Amino acid sequence: LHIAILASILSLIIYWLIRDSYRVRNLNGKHVFITGCDTGLGNSLAKWLDKKGFCVIAACITEKGSQELQSCSSLSLKTVNLNLEDSNSIARAVEFVTEQTAGKGLFGLVSNAEGTAPVGPTDWLRIEDFHSVLDVSLLGLIELTLKLLPLLKKAEGRVVNLINAKGLMAFLGGGYSLSKWGMEAFSDTLRIEMQHFGVKVSIVEHGFFKAEVDNSDIIEKYLFKLWNRLTPEIRDSYGEKYFVE
């Protein structure tokens, strides 16, 4: 029994060593499209992959974000404006990626963009509060992925969905956790379906990074905004003491 256990552990160690030794070769000409590159993790990843030699296409929502990223990257890095709430913007970005890949297909799609997400007790919220995050972080991501699947299949590429692990802990109402759980479900389903085409689908559940700004002030601001717009009936049912605590 002990020998069998040791053999199993040794086999796992060998498997991990072999797996971790795999590296992508011949980076030249491999295109990677990354969303949410204005700041934070997407911005850092675009710079890092650019230095590694990938052909990076970075999606930014602002012109300022595009200019700042291009100013500290190589000439091979391209930027494109992308608003995931707008189907026309998604279509234009997909057309740009198609032109840049020039028939080679897309080696990688990294989805990182997040929508604004008011959080608070569920009956403090309106349906538009859910749309503000779901339209970007979930539905926009799905629409973009669907439109890029032909390019990903052509290159037998990979989809990497970055998910902030804090969104998987549903302790407050709102669309943030819904979007993250939805991304998990979408990714898991897509992974199974794309195996036939040689397309890999991965989820990276990350924590906090130094590049991220502490958002406690933002959350507090949202709570005050939500509280101040409540009807007297709902506000009275909670009471001033509930909000202060």
C-alpha positions in Angstrom: 0.0 0.0 0.0 2.8 2.4 1.0 4.7 1.6 -2.3 1.5 2.3 -4.3 1.0 5.7 -2.6 4.7 6.7 -3.1 4.4 5.6 -6.8 1.3 7.7 -7.2 3.0 10.8 -5.6 6.1 10.3 -7.8 4.0 10.0 -10.9 2.2 13.3 -10.0 5.5 15.0 -9.5 6.8 13.8 -12.8 3.6 14.9 -14.5 3.8 18.4 -13.0 7.5 18.8 -14.0 6.8 17.7 -17.5 3.7 20.0 -17.7 5.5 23.0 -16.3 8.4 22.6 -18.7 6.1 23.3 -21.7 6.8 26.7 -23.3 5.2 28.3 -26.3 7.8 28.4 -29.1 8.2 30.6 -32.2 6.4 33.6 -30.7 6.9 35.7 -33.8 3.7 36.1 -35.6 1.5 34.9 -32.8 -1.3 37.4 -32.1 -2.8 37.8 -28.7 -5.8 40.1 -28.1 -6.3 41.5 -24.6 -9.2 43.5 -23.3 -9.1 46.0 -20.4 -5.7 47.4 -21.2 -6.1 51.0 -20.0 -4.7 50.2 -16.6 -4.1 47.4 -14.1 -3.6 43.8 -14.9 -4.5 44.0 -18.6 -2.1 46.9 -19.1 0.8 45.0 -17.3 0.1 41.8 -19.3 0.1 43.6 -22.6 3.5 45.1 -21.9 4.9 41.8 -20.7 3.7 39.8 -23.7 5.0 42.5 -26.0 8.4 42.2 -24.5 8.3 38.5 -24.9 7.8 38.9 -28.6 4.1 38.3 -29.1 2.1 40.4 -31.5 -0.2 42.1 -29.0 -3.5 43.7 -29.8 -4.6 45.7 -26.8 -8.2 46.9 -26.4 -8.6 50.1 -24.4 -11.8 52.0 -23.7 -10.1 55.5 -23.7 -7.8 57.2 -26.2 -5.6 58.2 -23.3 -5.1 54.6 -22.3 -4.2 53.7 -25.8 -1.6 56.5 -26.2 0.0 55.8 -22.8 0.4 52.1 -23.6 1.8 52.7 -27.0 4.3 55.2 -25.7 6.0 52.5 -23.6 5.7 49.5 -25.9 7.2 48.3 -29.1 5.9 49.2 -32.6 4.4 45.8 -33.0 1.9 46.4 -30.2 -1.4 47.7 -31.7 -4.3 49.2 -29.8 -8.0 49.3 -30.6 -10.9 51.1 -28.9 -13.4 48.7 -27.4 -16.6 49.3 -25.5 -18.1 46.0 -24.5 -21.5 47.5 -23.9 -21.7 48.4 -27.6 -22.2 45.7 -30.2 -21.0 48.0 -33.0 -17.7 48.7 -31.0 -17.2 44.9 -30.6 -17.8 44.4 -34.3 -15.2 47.1 -35.2 -12.7 45.5 -32.8 -13.2 42.1 -34.3 -12.7 43.5 -37.8 -9.4 45.1 -36.7 -8.2 41.9 -35.2 -9.1 40.0 -38.4 -7.1 42.5 -40.4 -4.1 42.4 -38.1 -4.0 38.5 -38.0 -4.0 38.5 -41.8 -5.4 35.0 -42.3 -3.2 33.4 -39.6 -5.9 33.2 -37.0 -5.8 34.4 -33.4 -3.4 32.6 -31.0 -4.9 34.0 -27.8 -7.8 35.9 -26.4 -7.4 37.3 -22.9 -10.6 38.8 -21.4 -9.9 41.1 -18.5 -12.4 44.1 -18.7 -14.8 44.8 -15.9 -17.9 46.9 -15.7 -18.8 49.3 -12.9 -20.7 47.4 -10.2 -22.8 49.0 -7.5 -22.9 46.7 -4.6 -25.4 46.7 -1.7 -28.5 44.9 -0.4 -30.4 43.5 -3.3 -33.6 45.5 -2.7 -31.6 48.7 -2.8 -30.8 48.1 -6.4 -32.5 48.7 -9.8 -32.2 46.5 -12.9 -29.9 49.1 -14.5 -27.4 48.5 -11.7 -27.2 44.9 -12.8 -26.9 45.9 -16.5 -24.0 48.2 -15.7 -21.7 45.3 -14.9 -23.3 42.3 -16.6 -23.4 44.0 -20.0 -19.6 44.4 -19.9 -18.1 41.6 -17.7 -20.4 38.8 -18.9 -22.6 39.5 -22.0 -19.9 41.7 -23.7 -17.3 39.1 -23.0 -19.5 36.4 -24.4 -20.3 38.4 -27.6 -16.7 39.2 -28.2 -15.6 35.5 -27.7 -18.3 34.2 -30.0 -17.2 36.6 -32.8 -13.6 35.7 -32.4 -14.1 31.9 -32.2 -13.5 31.4 -36.0 -10.1 33.1 -35.7 -9.2 31.1 -32.5 -10.2 27.8 -34.2 -8.1 28.6 -37.2 -5.0 29.1 -35.1 -5.9 26.3 -32.6 -5.5 29.1 -30.0 -6.6 29.6 -26.5 -9.1 31.7 -24.5 -8.0 32.9 -21.1 -10.6 34.5 -18.9 -9.2 36.5 -15.9 -11.6 36.4 -12.9 -11.0 38.3 -9.7 -11.5 35.7 -7.0 -13.2 38.2 -4.7 -16.1 38.1 -7.1 -16.7 34.4 -6.4 -17.7 35.3 -2.8 -21.3 36.4 -2.9 -21.7 38.4 0.3 -23.4 41.5 -1.2 -26.1 42.0 -3.7 -25.4 43.3 -7.2 -24.1 42.0 -10.6 -20.4 41.7 -9.8 -20.6 38.1 -8.4 -23.2 37.2 -11.0 -20.8 38.2 -13.7 -17.9 36.2 -12.3 -20.0 33.0 -11.7 -21.4 33.4 -15.2 -17.8 33.7 -16.6 -16.9 30.5 -14.8 -19.9 28.6 -16.3 -19.4 30.0 -19.8 -15.7 29.1 -19.7 -16.3 25.6 -18.4 -18.9 24.9 -21.2 -16.7 26.5 -23.9 -13.7 24.4 -22.8 -15.6 21.1 -23.4 -17.0 22.2 -26.7 -13.7 23.6 -28.1 -11.6 20.5 -27.4 -12.6 19.1 -30.7 -11.1 22.1 -32.5 -7.8 22.2 -30.5 -8.8 25.4 -28.8 -7.8 25.6 -25.1 -10.0 27.5 -22.6 -8.6 28.5 -19.2 -9.8 30.4 -16.2 -7.3 32.4 -14.1 -8.7 33.3 -10.7 -6.5 36.1 -9.4 -6.4 38.0 -6.2 -5.4 41.6 -5.5 -2.5 43.2 -7.2 -0.4 46.2 -6.3 -1.6 47.8 -9.5 -5.2 47.8 -8.3 -6.5 50.7 -6.4 -8.2 50.0 -3.0 -11.8 50.3 -3.9 -13.3 50.6 -0.4 -13.9 54.3 -1.0 -15.7 53.5 -4.2 -17.9 50.9 -2.5 -18.8 53.4 0.3 -19.6 56.0 -2.3 -21.9 53.6 -4.1 -23.6 52.7 -0.8 -24.3 56.3 0.0 -25.7 56.9 -3.5 -28.0 53.8 -3.2 -29.1 54.8 0.3 -30.0 58.3 -0.8 -32.2 57.2 -3.6 -34.2 54.6 -1.6 -37.9 55.1 -1.1 -38.9 56.1 2.4 -40.6 52.7 2.9 -37.4 50.7 2.2 -35.2 53.2 4.1 -37.5 52.9 7.2 -37.5 49.1 7.0 -33.7 49.1 7.4 -33.3 52.2 9.6 -30.5 54.6 9.9 -28.7 52.4 12.4 -28.4 49.6 9.7 -26.6 51.9 7.3 -24.2 53.2 9.9 -23.2 49.7 11.0 
